[in-house]
Amino acid sequence: MAFKMLLVVVLTVSVLTANANRNHDLGVLKGTVQTLARQLMLQQLFVEERIRSDGDSGVKQIRINNKGTRSYFSDTITQRSALATHDHSNYDRTVGMGELIVVLNGVEFRTRHNDYKLRMPSKHSKTYNAMEDLPFPGVPPSVRNKQTVADQIKEMREYFRAFKEQNTHIRQDYKNYFKPAMCYLEGGWTTNTETLEEPFHSDRHFLDAAGWADLHKKIRFTSYTGSKSMLENYSFLPTTLVDVKNGTPQYSQWNYRILCNPIKTQLGLGDFALVDDLGPRLANRKTLDQMSLSRAARFTLNPTHGTHHFNSTLGHGKLDIRLYGQGIIDNIMQEIPGKDNYLANLNDNAYLKTEYDMKYANNTRLNTGYYHRWFKYQTPGNSRTYTAYRGYADQNLWTAQTTQPQITPRTIKYCYTDRHTHKRTCTNQVSRYTYAIPLEIIWLTPLYRWNPYDLTFHHGPSTVSPANSVDANGRDGGMSTSKAFNGTRNDVFYFTPNDFFKSGSDPTREAVGVLDKHGLVRSVRSSGTRTFLPDIQGVGKVRLRYPIAPAHYEGNAVYKEIDALKEMVMNMQKYVKYFEVPPAVGQHTANNQSLVIAADDEHFQTSNATWHTPGPHVHDIYLTHNQYRDVTHAKNVSVYTSVALGHQHLIVMSVDPKNHTIFKINQCDGHPTCAGGHTNVLNHLP
């Protein structure tokens, strides 16, 4: 009996010891897995931080289709075509754009062949990824009311001439029928890591995979072999480890989409300026003017409105080179909502700060549900207003907050000392954000809806072809009654009369035949989105697509030095005084112009601050030649000061009307005077 009891005790102790050892081993294993998972997360953070320091959010590369004896013959983000753009104008809403490698907030990814559609976020719903069609402009009544097609053509040409020349004297209301749309690329980390999610529709392309894992395998194969999806339907969209909960890894899947937004901000063709991508320009053997008129041209927007030496032949103005704060591009991007769509109304109170909108001189709360890249803020107990950019060194980090649970949240435990109770308080702050960059601005014209021959448009999918469909029985758009298309549809989008364009401007025989309601063959051309319209009689060629995407490499410190050097070398007339060994002043250049020393920017400085906090400091203000001219002609000029002690001011300055040697601050951050104790008189430095 005693032996049995002893045996039971021994077995019990053995079982308990085994369980204890097993629990210990499981605990060690769990701790090891969590440590490795943490290291994987840190490694991913390291990669993203490295990319963030290497450049800005922007397009990094298009697919290489060209090479030569020098490196600049190879494609960057442009070569023969900026952003791999091309036309599919036979579709009603398809905009041609190939594959891109893009960086958004340190996340590098590769898209499929995009060929996106003219669609926008929903105006009526917060539903995740809810979209609706971008509205097209109407047809001017003075065109519609003409009795003959010939008269409609003549009147429509005048509207296009007014648009090209930006001239309201030709047609006063032309701006009502030529509407700009900002098309942008949006990306973010999503919680759906299982089923493949097609974020935006294309008439021609899709993600060709059974799921995310299958897509990753296909990308690995093509990258390993150097092959490609012949239809360009693969994307490299990374997956990342974001957390480990109870020993279970939590992942996030990166995804993106391309949408458009109808622009409300005042915008004209003179606000655009050509970006001199010198490598592609040299590779294509084009002058600056020739580059402007090619598909390879890339543009930027000037900081503020103005004529900027608008050239109607080239379709753009010149760049106003200077420092600036809130610009036209910021105002346009702040019209674009994140994943909560146009109903977004959010505020980010992380770190207990209150964020304000940079568009306004006063402290207006910032709707963080729309894309922005900088903001003003105040902290509790401090009336001083500071400015901050999103990100550490990324000048193109446009962000938008969202409440959508499909976007991966980020949580931080923030501790602070309560200024009333003086007790240490901690709170968990949760935020969800997506990111965006501008891709291109497209001018929408009356051609989308102008149908002077009253051709029938067949709604519905084009995959089903009944006997009486548009292209049934071998109809291919020929000019005979048996070959002409029997009406139009979304992928046979032909309405514009061939006679609208200049005679002889159809060397590729683009015009097709379409039967009207009376069985007559009408010669028409496609009415969808184009980069350039064919020559219009009395008007010429008209550019409608302006690629304005930033380049990732433009944020690299080395590129900034090269960009400055390029600016000096390509504009010696202006920058000759900055050369260490300047070219001889007065000598003639290739254009038979003599080199002269250009005037410096006008330099102003605030008085020293007198407040104890944050301490003594001054701010510098630089005015370009045009800004200084406006000030001396009794105009108010709005300009940002330099940053000092972590803050800057938006001032409105002018000359004293009674003494033109005194320059004054009329407003500072929406107030009569600047915080800090600066006086309203500016020092004009030599």
BAZAKOL-974151 format. One record per residue (C-alpha): residue number from 1; z, y, x. Coordinates in steps of 0.5 Angstrom, whole numbers, plus 500, padded with zeros to 3 digits. Layout:
<rs>
NUM,Z,Y,X
...
</rs>
This chain:
<rs>
1,500,500,500
2,502,505,506
3,495,503,509
4,491,505,503
5,495,511,502
6,494,513,510
7,486,511,509
8,486,516,503
9,489,521,507
10,484,520,513
11,478,520,508
12,480,526,505
13,481,530,511
14,475,527,514
15,471,530,507
16,475,537,508
17,473,537,515
18,466,535,514
19,465,540,508
20,469,546,512
21,464,544,518
22,458,544,513
23,460,551,510
24,461,554,517
25,454,552,519
26,451,554,512
27,455,561,514
28,452,561,521
29,445,560,518
30,446,565,513
31,448,570,518
32,442,568,523
33,437,569,517
34,440,576,515
35,440,578,522
36,433,576,524
37,431,579,517
38,434,585,519
39,430,585,526
40,424,584,522
41,425,590,518
42,427,594,524
43,420,592,527
44,416,594,521
45,420,601,522
46,418,601,529
47,411,600,528
48,411,605,522
49,415,610,526
50,410,609,532
51,404,610,527
52,407,616,525
53,408,619,531
54,401,618,533
55,398,622,528
56,398,625,521
57,396,621,514
58,389,621,514
59,383,617,514
60,382,613,521
61,376,610,521
62,370,608,517
63,366,601,519
64,362,602,525
65,354,601,524
66,352,606,530
67,353,605,537
68,349,608,544
69,350,610,551
70,356,615,550
71,362,613,546
72,361,619,541
73,354,615,538
74,359,610,535
75,362,612,528
76,369,615,527
77,370,618,520
78,363,620,520
79,357,619,523
80,351,619,519
81,355,620,512
82,362,622,512
83,367,617,509
84,362,612,508
85,360,616,502
86,353,615,499
87,350,615,492
88,350,611,486
89,347,616,481
90,344,611,476
91,351,610,474
92,355,615,469
93,361,615,473
94,361,611,479
95,362,615,486
96,359,611,492
97,364,610,498
98,365,605,503
99,370,602,506
100,376,606,510
101,381,605,515
102,387,610,512
103,394,611,514
104,399,614,509
105,406,616,512
106,405,611,518
107,402,605,514
108,395,603,516
109,391,599,511
110,384,598,510
111,380,598,503
112,375,594,500
113,368,598,499
114,371,603,494
115,365,605,489
116,370,609,485
117,370,611,478
118,371,618,475
119,377,617,472
120,384,621,472
121,391,619,471
122,393,619,463
123,395,625,460
124,399,622,454
125,402,616,457
126,407,614,463
127,405,607,463
128,404,605,470
129,397,606,472
130,395,608,466
131,388,612,466
132,383,616,462
133,376,618,464
134,375,625,467
135,372,630,462
136,365,632,464
137,363,640,463
138,359,641,457
139,351,644,456
140,351,651,456
141,349,654,449
142,343,658,452
143,340,651,454
144,342,647,448
145,339,652,443
146,332,653,447
147,327,650,442
148,322,646,448
149,324,642,454
150,320,646,458
151,325,652,456
152,331,648,457
153,329,647,464
154,328,654,465
155,334,656,463
156,338,650,466
157,335,652,473
158,338,659,472
159,345,656,471
160,344,652,477
161,342,658,481
162,348,662,479
163,352,656,481
164,349,656,488
165,349,663,489
166,356,664,486
167,353,670,482
168,356,672,475
169,350,677,475
170,345,671,474
171,349,667,469
172,356,671,467
173,359,664,464
174,356,659,469
175,363,657,472
176,365,654,465
177,360,649,466
178,361,647,474
179,368,644,474
180,371,642,481
181,375,635,481
182,379,633,487
183,378,626,488
184,384,623,492
185,387,616,495
186,394,614,493
187,398,609,496
188,405,606,495
189,410,600,496
190,410,596,490
191,414,590,488
192,409,585,485
193,408,581,491
194,405,575,487
195,399,576,483
196,393,580,486
197,393,587,482
198,387,591,482
199,389,598,482
200,383,601,480
201,376,599,477
202,369,599,480
203,363,598,477
204,360,594,483
205,366,592,487
206,373,588,487
207,378,584,491
208,375,578,492
209,382,573,492
210,386,569,488
211,392,572,490
212,395,576,496
213,396,570,500
214,389,568,499
215,387,576,501
216,391,576,507
217,388,569,509
218,381,572,508
219,383,578,512
220,386,574,518
221,379,570,518
222,374,575,518
223,379,579,523
224,379,573,528
225,372,571,527
226,369,578,527
227,366,576,521
228,366,580,514
229,365,579,507
230,358,580,505
231,360,584,499
232,365,588,503
233,370,586,497
234,376,584,502
235,382,589,504
236,388,589,509
237,394,591,505
238,400,589,508
239,406,586,506
240,413,588,508
241,420,585,508
242,425,590,505
243,431,587,504
244,435,580,504
245,439,579,498
246,444,573,497
247,440,570,503
248,433,571,499
249,428,575,502
250,425,581,498
251,418,583,500
252,414,589,498
253,406,589,497
254,402,596,499
255,397,598,494
256,392,604,493
257,387,607,488
258,382,612,488
259,383,617,482
260,380,624,481
261,384,630,478
262,380,636,474
263,382,642,478
264,385,648,475
265,386,652,481
266,381,658,482
267,376,655,487
268,369,657,489
269,364,655,494
270,366,660,499
271,373,657,500
272,370,651,504
273,369,651,511
274,365,646,515
275,369,642,520
276,365,641,527
277,366,634,528
278,362,635,535
279,361,628,537
280,357,626,530
281,354,632,531
282,351,631,538
283,350,624,536
284,345,626,530
285,342,632,534
286,344,637,529
287,346,645,530
288,352,647,525
289,347,649,520
290,343,643,520
291,350,639,520
292,352,643,514
293,346,640,510
294,347,633,512
295,351,627,509
296,355,627,515
297,358,634,514
298,366,634,513
299,369,640,510
300,376,644,510
301,379,649,505
302,381,656,507
303,388,658,506
304,386,663,501
305,381,666,497
306,376,671,499
307,368,671,501
308,369,668,508
309,362,670,509
310,359,665,504
311,352,663,505
312,349,660,499
313,344,657,503
314,349,652,507
315,353,652,501
316,360,654,504
317,364,660,508
318,367,660,515
319,374,658,517
320,379,663,517
321,383,661,523
322,390,662,523
323,397,660,521
324,399,659,514
325,404,657,509
326,402,655,502
327,395,654,501
328,389,653,496
329,389,645,498
330,397,645,497
331,396,649,490
332,390,643,488
333,395,637,490
334,401,640,486
335,396,639,480
336,396,632,481
337,401,627,479
338,404,621,482
339,405,614,478
340,409,618,472
341,402,621,470
342,401,628,468
343,408,627,464
344,412,627,470
345,418,632,470
346,422,630,476
347,427,633,481
348,429,630,488
349,437,632,489
350,438,627,495
351,443,630,500
352,445,634,494
353,440,639,496
354,436,643,490
355,429,643,492
356,424,649,490
357,417,650,489
358,413,654,495
359,408,657,490
360,413,662,487
361,417,667,491
362,423,666,487
363,427,659,486
364,423,655,481
365,425,648,481
366,420,643,484
367,417,638,480
368,417,632,485
369,413,628,480
370,407,632,483
371,404,631,490
372,407,636,495
373,408,636,502
374,413,642,503
375,419,645,499
376,424,650,499
377,431,648,498
378,439,650,498
379,445,646,499
380,452,647,495
381,456,653,497
382,450,656,501
383,445,661,498
384,441,661,504
385,434,658,502
386,431,654,507
387,424,651,508
388,422,644,510
389,416,639,510
390,416,632,508
391,416,628,514
392,418,629,521
393,411,631,524
394,406,629,519
395,402,635,516
396,398,631,511
397,404,628,508
398,403,629,500
399,409,625,496
400,410,624,489
401,417,622,486
402,416,616,480
403,421,613,476
404,416,606,475
405,420,600,477
406,413,597,480
407,414,602,486
408,419,599,491
409,426,603,491
410,429,606,497
411,437,607,497
412,441,610,502
413,449,611,501
414,450,619,502
415,457,621,504
416,460,628,504
417,466,632,503
418,467,635,496
419,467,643,497
420,472,644,492
421,477,638,492
422,476,637,500
423,476,629,499
424,471,625,502
425,466,622,497
426,460,617,497
427,454,616,493
428,448,611,493
429,442,615,492
430,435,611,490
431,428,614,490
432,421,612,489
433,415,615,492
434,408,614,493
435,403,618,498
436,396,621,497
437,391,625,501
438,385,629,499
439,378,625,500
440,373,630,497
441,372,635,492
442,366,634,487
443,363,639,483
444,361,636,476
445,355,639,472
446,352,640,466
447,347,634,468
448,352,629,466
449,351,631,459
450,344,634,458
451,340,630,454
452,334,634,452
453,329,628,450
454,335,626,446
455,334,619,449
456,339,613,446
457,345,611,450
458,347,604,449
459,355,603,450
460,358,597,452
461,358,592,458
462,351,591,461
463,352,584,463
464,350,582,456
465,342,583,455
466,340,582,448
467,333,582,447
468,333,589,445
469,337,591,451
470,335,597,456
471,332,592,461
472,330,586,456
473,323,583,458
474,322,585,465
475,323,593,463
476,324,596,470
477,323,603,469
478,316,603,470
479,312,609,466
480,308,604,461
481,311,603,454
482,312,596,456
483,316,597,463
484,320,603,461
485,327,602,460
486,328,602,452
487,334,607,452
488,340,608,457
489,347,606,459
490,352,606,464
491,348,603,469
492,342,606,467
493,344,613,467
494,337,617,466
495,337,623,462
496,335,629,467
497,327,631,466
498,323,630,472
499,320,637,471
500,327,640,472
501,326,639,480
502,321,642,484
503,314,638,484
504,313,634,490
505,321,633,491
506,320,625,489
507,318,622,495
508,322,616,494
509,319,615,487
510,326,616,484
511,323,618,477
512,323,612,472
513,320,612,465
514,325,611,459
515,323,610,452
516,325,616,447
517,327,615,440
518,319,616,438
519,317,610,443
520,314,616,448
521,315,615,455
522,319,620,458
523,319,621,466
524,327,622,468
525,331,622,474
526,339,619,474
527,344,624,472
528,350,621,475
529,354,624,481
530,350,626,488
531,352,629,494
532,345,633,494
533,341,634,488
534,333,634,489
535,330,641,490
536,330,645,484
537,324,650,483
538,327,657,485
539,334,654,487
540,333,649,493
541,338,643,494
542,345,644,491
543,351,640,495
544,356,637,490
545,360,633,494
546,365,636,499
547,368,631,503
548,375,634,505
549,379,628,508
550,384,629,514
551,383,625,520
552,389,621,522
553,387,623,529
554,388,630,528
555,395,629,528
556,395,627,535
557,398,631,541
558,392,630,545
559,387,631,540
560,391,638,539
561,389,640,546
562,382,638,546
563,381,641,539
564,384,648,542
565,379,647,548
566,373,645,544
567,375,652,540
568,375,656,546
569,369,653,549
570,365,653,543
571,367,660,542
572,367,664,548
573,365,670,545
574,372,670,542
575,377,667,547
576,374,669,553
577,381,672,555
578,384,666,555
579,380,663,560
580,384,662,567
581,378,663,570
582,374,667,565
583,366,667,564
584,364,674,567
585,365,679,561
586,358,682,559
587,354,676,562
588,349,673,557
589,350,667,553
590,344,662,551
591,344,666,544
592,343,672,548
593,349,675,546
594,354,678,552
595,361,676,552
596,366,681,550
597,373,681,550
598,375,680,542
599,381,684,539
600,388,680,539
601,391,678,533
602,396,684,531
603,403,682,532
604,409,684,528
605,417,683,529
606,423,683,524
607,429,687,526
608,435,683,529
609,439,679,523
610,446,682,523
611,449,677,518
612,454,672,522
613,451,666,519
614,446,663,522
615,447,668,527
616,442,674,531
617,435,672,531
618,428,675,529
619,422,673,526
620,414,674,529
621,409,675,524
622,401,675,526
623,396,678,522
624,388,676,523
625,383,682,524
626,382,682,516
627,389,682,514
628,390,688,519
629,385,691,516
630,387,690,509
631,394,692,511
632,392,699,514
633,387,700,507
634,394,700,503
635,393,693,501
636,399,688,500
637,399,682,505
638,403,676,504
639,404,672,510
640,409,667,513
641,414,669,518
642,415,664,524
643,421,659,524
644,427,662,527
645,434,658,527
646,431,653,522
647,428,658,517
648,422,662,515
649,421,668,510
650,415,669,506
651,414,677,506
652,409,681,502
653,408,687,507
654,404,694,507
655,403,700,511
656,408,706,509
657,403,711,504
658,406,717,508
659,406,714,515
660,401,710,517
661,405,708,523
662,410,705,519
663,409,698,517
664,414,695,511
665,417,689,508
666,416,690,500
667,418,683,498
668,422,677,502
669,422,670,499
670,421,674,492
671,427,679,493
672,427,686,495
673,430,684,502
674,430,678,507
675,437,674,507
676,440,675,514
677,440,682,514
678,433,684,517
679,431,691,515
680,425,692,511
681,421,696,517
682,417,691,522
683,416,693,529
684,409,693,531
685,408,690,538
686,403,692,543
</rs>
